[in-house]
Amino acid sequence: MSARTTAPSAAVRDVDVRGFVYSLEPVRQRQQWRLDKSMAELAQAQQVLAGTEAQMAQVLKAHDEQARTVGQALLERLDPAAHRRTLAYLAQLRGQWAQLDAQREEQRLARDRLRRACLEQQMRLEGLTRHKENALTEYADEVRQRASNEQDRDWLARSAFAQAAAAGAGE
């Protein structure tokens, strides 16, 4: 997303724009850097969220496997002490999953805030880019107007010289 270069518009193609200086370019560049930084933070937040969701899946899988094992052990033999330990372990896994779920929700909220910030910064950058394009078009129009005025002056000077020469030759 950074350093997007767009082709010049049709209104600017026929004009030499090397003399164009956009005074807000440092502001536009700074906004681009902010957007790039926010996009990197968003990517990192999404990666952390994916890691938390993977941990949750792992805990849930361990819980389900342990619950299945407990169910089979109850059918084979009844050992109250082992059953109590297993139930405590299952409760610990459920607690761990609940903590991860709360953490995931916080991470989702943080990710959503970062998304909104990225969208706002992108809109600001697009506004500055449109402003730059408009300023460049105005510059091209001014250059064309100056060139046209210069051509008119040259034509008037040549026609006045040609008329003076014709009047001098007619005498």
N, C-alpha and C positions, 0 to 999 in steps of 0.2 A: 503494500500500500504506500510505501514511501517513494518519494521522488518520481511522481507520475509526470511524464512529459506528454503533452498533448500537441497534436499537429496544429499549426497556426490556422486560424479561420480563413475563409476565402477573402474576407475584407482586408487581411493583413499580408497575404502572400505576395502581393506585387510591390511591397514597400520594404525598404531596408530598415529593419528594426534594431540594428546594432546600437543606435543612439538612445533607445528606450531604456529608461531606468524606472523601475517600480519601487517607489519609496516605502511601501509596506512589505517588501520582500523579507526583511528580517522577522517581521511579525508572522508572516505566512510560514516561513521556515520553522520558527519556534512552535507554531501550532502543529506543523507536521511532526516535529519531534515529540511533542506531547501525545499526539495520536499514536505514534509508533510505540511509545512507552506504555500507554494504556492498553494497546493491543497485546503487547508482551505480557503485561500483568494479567489480562484476561485469559490468555493462553495458559499461563501458569495456574490461575485459579481453576480453570477447567481440568487441567491435569491433576491437581490436588483432589478435586471433586471426583474424578474418575478413580483415583486411588482409594478414596474413602468408600466409594460404592463397591470396588473390588474387595476391600476388607469386609464389608458387610456381607457380601455374597459368600465369602470364605467362612465367616462366623456362622452364617445360617446353614451352610453345608455341614459344618462340624456339629452344629446343634442337631440337625436332622439325622445325621449318622449316629450320634450318641443316643438320641431318642429311640431309634430303631433297635440299637443294641440293647438298650434297657428293656424294651418291650419283649425282645427275644429272651433275655436273661430271666425275666419274671416268669415266663412260661416254663423255663427249664428248672430253675430253683429259686427259692425265696431266701435271700440274705438281706435282712433289714439294714445292717450297717453299710453294705455295699450299695444298696438301693438309696440310702440317705445321701451317701457321697455322690452318687451319680446324679441325683436330683439337685444337689447343691451345685454341681458342675453345670448342669443344664440351666439353672437359675443364673449362674455367673455368665454363661454365654448369652442368655437373654438380656441381662443387664449391659453387657458389652455391646450387643447389637443396638440397644436403646441409646447408649451413649454415641455410638457411631451414627445413628439416625439423627440425633440432635445436631451432631457436628456437621452432617451432610446438609441439614436444613440451613445452618449458618453459612456454609460454603455456597449453597445455592443463592442465598440472599446477597452475599458478597459478589458472586459472579453476575447476578442481575444488576447490581449497582455499577459494576465495571462495564457491563454492556451498555447501560444507559449513558455512562460517561463517554464511552467510545463513540456512540451515536451523536452525542452533543458536540464532541470535538470534531467529528467528521463533518457535521453540518457547518460548523464555524470555518473549517478548512475549505469546504466547497464554496462558501460565501466569499472568502478571500480570493479563491481561484477565479470565481466569476468576476469579482471586482478587478482582478488583474487583467483578465481577458477584455473587459470593457475598457479599461484604461489603455490597453494596447490597441484596441480598435480606434479609440479617440486619437491616439498618437498617430496611427496610420492615416486617419482622416486629415489631421493637421498637416502631415507631411505631403499628402496628395494636394491639399489646398495650396500650400506654399509652392509646390512644383507647378501647379496650374497658374498661379499668379505670376510666377517667374516666366512661364511660357507666354502668357498674355503680354507682359512687359516687353519681352524679346520680339514678339510679333508686332507690337505697336511701334517699337523702335525701328524694326526693319521696314515696316510699311511707311513710316514717316521718312526714312532714309530713301526708300524707293520712290516716294512721291517727290521728294526734293531732287533726286537725281533725274526723274522724268521731267520735272518742271525746268531744271537747268539744261537738259538736253533739248527741250522744246524751244528754247529761246534762240 
